[in-house]
Amino acid sequence: MSLKPLFRVDVDAIQYDADEKAPKLPDTLQFVFDEALDPEALEEAVSDRISEVSGYCHKGFSMTLADCVARDVFVEFAEDHYKHFGCYPGDVALEDQHGVEAIYGFDSYMALARIGGGA
């Protein structure tokens, strides 16, 4: 039985730390995660994976939450919260299929997911 990924991250604008003699390095990458990670741990995990895949260090990158099992539920919850309380929620807990929970600040989650409305 394979686990459904919790979310997928698209990575672009990778600034490799490589000279002109380096082989052609990927401009975009996509990584799948099946565990809950807080935003800082996610950024670190993506950073590590970029280096593992390319074989090179980098100076920075941009990432977007491409697909998330909890995304639709989260957006529905946020809209419902706004409808009832006139504001968006503060923090949101996402739990993976292993029962591991990560707390995401609403603004950081919305920015990572690039969802309009509350960010």
Short mmCIF file of the C-alpha atoms (twelve columns), coordinates in Angstrom:
data_MODEL
# 
_entry.id   MODEL 
# 
loop_
_atom_site.group_PDB 
_atom_site.id 
_atom_site.type_symbol 
_atom_site.label_atom_id 
_atom_site.label_alt_id 
_atom_site.label_comp_id 
_atom_site.label_asym_id 
_atom_site.label_seq_id 
_atom_site.Cartn_x 
_atom_site.Cartn_y 
_atom_site.Cartn_z 
_atom_site.pdbx_PDB_model_num 
ATOM 1   C CA . MET A 1   0.000   0.000  0.000   1 
ATOM 2   C CA . SER A 2   1.547   3.305  -1.039  1 
ATOM 3   C CA . LEU A 3   0.918   6.423  0.975   1 
ATOM 4   C CA . LYS A 4   -0.722  9.365  -0.733  1 
ATOM 5   C CA . PRO A 5   1.649   12.351 -0.625  1 
ATOM 6   C CA . LEU A 6   0.688   15.091 1.805   1 
ATOM 7   C CA . PHE A 7   1.883   17.767 -0.604  1 
ATOM 8   C CA . ARG A 8   4.009   18.519 -3.635  1 
ATOM 9   C CA . VAL A 9   6.347   21.492 -3.963  1 
ATOM 10  C CA . ASP A 10  7.381   23.144 -7.244  1 
ATOM 11  C CA . VAL A 11  10.824  24.741 -7.070  1 
ATOM 12  C CA . ASP A 12  12.157  27.345 -9.500  1 
ATOM 13  C CA . ALA A 13  14.493  30.348 -9.666  1 
ATOM 14  C CA . ILE A 14  17.271  28.119 -8.332  1 
ATOM 15  C CA . GLN A 15  20.484  30.106 -7.961  1 
ATOM 16  C CA . TYR A 16  23.195  27.469 -8.218  1 
ATOM 17  C CA . ASP A 17  26.626  28.040 -6.752  1 
ATOM 18  C CA . ALA A 18  28.378  26.779 -9.885  1 
ATOM 19  C CA . ASP A 19  30.746  28.205 -12.454 1 
ATOM 20  C CA . GLU A 20  30.331  28.273 -16.237 1 
ATOM 21  C CA . LYS A 21  32.053  24.855 -16.513 1 
ATOM 22  C CA . ALA A 22  29.175  23.152 -14.675 1 
ATOM 23  C CA . PRO A 23  26.821  20.955 -16.712 1 
ATOM 24  C CA . LYS A 24  23.330  22.201 -17.529 1 
ATOM 25  C CA . LEU A 25  21.481  22.207 -14.205 1 
ATOM 26  C CA . PRO A 26  17.683  21.927 -13.861 1 
ATOM 27  C CA . ASP A 27  15.801  25.233 -13.780 1 
ATOM 28  C CA . THR A 28  12.791  23.707 -12.066 1 
ATOM 29  C CA . LEU A 29  12.302  20.729 -9.784  1 
ATOM 30  C CA . GLN A 30  9.357   19.130 -8.030  1 
ATOM 31  C CA . PHE A 31  9.452   17.289 -4.726  1 
ATOM 32  C CA . VAL A 32  6.807   15.183 -2.995  1 
ATOM 33  C CA . PHE A 33  6.498   15.027 0.789   1 
ATOM 34  C CA . ASP A 34  4.452   12.486 2.713   1 
ATOM 35  C CA . GLU A 35  5.084   13.960 6.136   1 
ATOM 36  C CA . ALA A 36  4.019   17.145 7.886   1 
ATOM 37  C CA . LEU A 37  6.793   19.740 8.009   1 
ATOM 38  C CA . ASP A 38  6.731   23.207 9.487   1 
ATOM 39  C CA . PRO A 39  7.694   25.981 7.013   1 
ATOM 40  C CA . GLU A 40  11.320  26.183 8.180   1 
ATOM 41  C CA . ALA A 41  11.809  22.399 8.023   1 
ATOM 42  C CA . LEU A 42  10.175  22.329 4.581   1 
ATOM 43  C CA . GLU A 43  12.541  25.003 3.287   1 
ATOM 44  C CA . GLU A 44  15.525  23.078 4.666   1 
ATOM 45  C CA . ALA A 45  14.292  19.782 3.188   1 
ATOM 46  C CA . VAL A 46  13.791  21.385 -0.238  1 
ATOM 47  C CA . SER A 47  17.242  22.966 -0.024  1 
ATOM 48  C CA . ASP A 48  18.821  19.599 0.770   1 
ATOM 49  C CA . ARG A 49  16.953  17.862 -2.047  1 
ATOM 50  C CA . ILE A 50  18.055  20.475 -4.600  1 
ATOM 51  C CA . SER A 51  21.679  19.760 -3.713  1 
ATOM 52  C CA . GLU A 52  21.122  15.977 -3.711  1 
ATOM 53  C CA . VAL A 53  19.466  16.006 -7.150  1 
ATOM 54  C CA . SER A 54  21.802  18.494 -8.838  1 
ATOM 55  C CA . GLY A 55  25.039  17.648 -7.057  1 
ATOM 56  C CA . TYR A 56  25.610  21.367 -6.498  1 
ATOM 57  C CA . CYS A 57  25.073  23.830 -3.692  1 
ATOM 58  C CA . HIS A 58  22.827  26.805 -4.302  1 
ATOM 59  C CA . LYS A 59  22.336  30.349 -3.043  1 
ATOM 60  C CA . GLY A 60  18.558  30.389 -3.059  1 
ATOM 61  C CA . PHE A 61  15.337  29.271 -4.718  1 
ATOM 62  C CA . SER A 62  11.610  29.919 -4.875  1 
ATOM 63  C CA . MET A 63  9.020   27.302 -3.983  1 
ATOM 64  C CA . THR A 64  5.280   26.970 -4.420  1 
ATOM 65  C CA . LEU A 65  2.920   24.460 -2.883  1 
ATOM 66  C CA . ALA A 66  1.700   22.684 -6.024  1 
ATOM 67  C CA . ASP A 67  -0.723  20.174 -4.620  1 
ATOM 68  C CA . CYS A 68  -1.811  19.479 -1.101  1 
ATOM 69  C CA . VAL A 69  -4.156  16.885 0.298   1 
ATOM 70  C CA . ALA A 70  -5.175  19.395 2.956   1 
ATOM 71  C CA . ARG A 71  -5.276  22.460 0.684   1 
ATOM 72  C CA . ASP A 72  -8.972  22.374 -0.242  1 
ATOM 73  C CA . VAL A 73  -9.945  21.564 3.322   1 
ATOM 74  C CA . PHE A 74  -7.721  24.379 4.576   1 
ATOM 75  C CA . VAL A 75  -9.140  26.968 2.175   1 
ATOM 76  C CA . GLU A 76  -12.699 25.918 2.997   1 
ATOM 77  C CA . PHE A 77  -11.906 26.179 6.723   1 
ATOM 78  C CA . ALA A 78  -10.332 29.629 6.283   1 
ATOM 79  C CA . GLU A 79  -13.287 30.939 4.269   1 
ATOM 80  C CA . ASP A 80  -15.749 29.522 6.787   1 
ATOM 81  C CA . HIS A 81  -13.772 31.051 9.670   1 
ATOM 82  C CA . TYR A 82  -13.806 34.444 7.927   1 
ATOM 83  C CA . LYS A 83  -17.541 34.167 7.251   1 
ATOM 84  C CA . HIS A 84  -18.324 33.475 10.913  1 
ATOM 85  C CA . PHE A 85  -15.722 35.585 12.726  1 
ATOM 86  C CA . GLY A 86  -14.783 38.317 10.239  1 
ATOM 87  C CA . CYS A 87  -11.103 37.326 10.277  1 
ATOM 88  C CA . TYR A 88  -8.854  34.546 9.083   1 
ATOM 89  C CA . PRO A 89  -7.511  31.945 11.522  1 
ATOM 90  C CA . GLY A 90  -4.175  32.425 13.255  1 
ATOM 91  C CA . ASP A 91  -2.527  29.021 13.060  1 
ATOM 92  C CA . VAL A 92  -3.595  25.863 11.307  1 
ATOM 93  C CA . ALA A 93  -2.524  22.329 12.176  1 
ATOM 94  C CA . LEU A 94  -2.008  19.875 9.342   1 
ATOM 95  C CA . GLU A 95  -1.644  16.205 10.151  1 
ATOM 96  C CA . ASP A 96  -0.029  13.634 7.892   1 
ATOM 97  C CA . GLN A 97  -1.084  10.014 7.510   1 
ATOM 98  C CA . HIS A 98  1.333   9.024  10.290  1 
ATOM 99  C CA . GLY A 99  -0.454  11.295 12.774  1 
ATOM 100 C CA . VAL A 100 2.417   13.807 12.829  1 
ATOM 101 C CA . GLU A 101 1.099   17.323 13.164  1 
ATOM 102 C CA . ALA A 102 2.754   20.549 12.045  1 
ATOM 103 C CA . ILE A 103 1.477   24.000 12.904  1 
ATOM 104 C CA . TYR A 104 1.460   26.512 10.064  1 
ATOM 105 C CA . GLY A 105 0.930   30.213 10.576  1 
ATOM 106 C CA . PHE A 106 -1.987  31.226 8.371   1 
ATOM 107 C CA . ASP A 107 -0.033  33.877 6.458   1 
ATOM 108 C CA . SER A 108 2.977   31.635 5.853   1 
ATOM 109 C CA . TYR A 109 0.750   28.793 4.626   1 
ATOM 110 C CA . MET A 110 -1.206  31.089 2.323   1 
ATOM 111 C CA . ALA A 111 2.014   32.599 0.960   1 
ATOM 112 C CA . LEU A 112 3.548   29.172 0.353   1 
ATOM 113 C CA . ALA A 113 0.375   27.953 -1.334  1 
ATOM 114 C CA . ARG A 114 0.045   31.300 -3.156  1 
ATOM 115 C CA . ILE A 115 -3.642  31.358 -2.380  1 
ATOM 116 C CA . GLY A 116 -5.326  34.743 -2.516  1 
ATOM 117 C CA . GLY A 117 -7.579  36.092 0.203   1 
ATOM 118 C CA . GLY A 118 -5.811  36.190 3.538   1 
ATOM 119 C CA . ALA A 119 -2.193  36.740 2.644   1 
# 
